[in-house]
Amino acid sequence: MKTFRNPPDAHQPQGFYTHQVEIQGPERLLVVSGQVGARPDGSIPEDNLEQLDIVLDNIGRNLAAAGMGFADVFKITYFLAGEFDLARLREKMRARFGGHAPCSTMLFVAGLASPAYKVEIEIWASRSEE
């Protein structure tokens, strides 16, 4: 069982995230390596928000392969290269995750594994076996 919590004596989240997630009981854990904006055919669009859509598609495919969905994600780490419209990024994340806001860390980096990549996201997910 996952409990998402924002302590009342801490600042409220400034974006799309929750301060903490506590996992109790028998849970199956999934760790997904950083996913990039490469389509299944290997093509990579130049637009960073289009890459974000592809990253989220790739994350969805990984979750589905493990019998999980976006609601099972409890931790997101963003690696962003270059300028980003964070309001649009959060809008796209809310569209995929609905009201579910996992813990998150967002890093702006000088570059990713290829200069073509503008965004990489890794996730942690768990699902109760009960």
C-alpha positions, -999 to 999 in steps of 0.1 A, spaced: 0 0 0 13 35 -9 5 65 12 11 99 -5 18 127 20 25 164 21 35 172 57 14 202 69 45 219 84 65 218 52 60 241 22 33 229 -2 44 214 -35 51 241 -61 44 219 -91 33 184 -101 46 163 -72 40 150 -37 67 154 -10 67 118 1 54 83 -5 54 56 21 52 20 9 39 -7 33 31 -43 29 37 -67 1 45 -46 -30 60 -56 -63 86 -29 -73 95 -18 -108 124 5 -116 124 19 -152 156 33 -167 155 68 -180 133 69 -211 141 93 -239 121 109 -268 130 82 -294 101 66 -312 100 28 -317 115 34 -352 144 54 -337 134 88 -349 137 117 -325 117 150 -330 135 183 -323 107 198 -302 112 191 -265 74 189 -257 69 164 -286 98 144 -271 81 145 -237 50 129 -253 71 101 -267 89 97 -233 55 93 -216 44 68 -243 76 48 -237 70 49 -199 34 37 -205 47 8 -225 72 -2 -198 45 0 -171 21 -21 -192 48 -47 -198 49 -51 -160 11 -51 -156 11 -16 -141 -1 18 -150 7 55 -143 -13 53 -110 14 28 -98 42 53 -102 55 68 -69 88 85 -80 97 105 -111 131 119 -119 133 144 -148 165 153 -167 159 183 -189 184 198 -214 178 233 -227 149 256 -223 115 241 -212 80 255 -208 74 241 -173 37 250 -173 32 229 -205 53 201 -191 32 200 -159 0 202 -181 12 171 -201 21 152 -169 -13 159 -153 -30 147 -185 -12 114 -182 -13 110 -145 -47 126 -137 -49 136 -101 -20 112 -92 11 132 -83 42 111 -75 73 123 -57 96 139 -81 130 155 -87 137 178 -117 172 184 -129 183 208 -156 214 192 -172 240 203 -197 232 174 -220 219 138 -222 233 107 -239 228 122 -273 226 159 -282 193 152 -299 176 143 -266 160 171 -247 142 151 -219 148 119 -201 126 106 -173 131 76 -150 104 62 -128 98 39 -99 65 21 -95 50 -5 -73 18 -25 -71 3 -45 -43 0 -82 -49 -30 -84 -27 
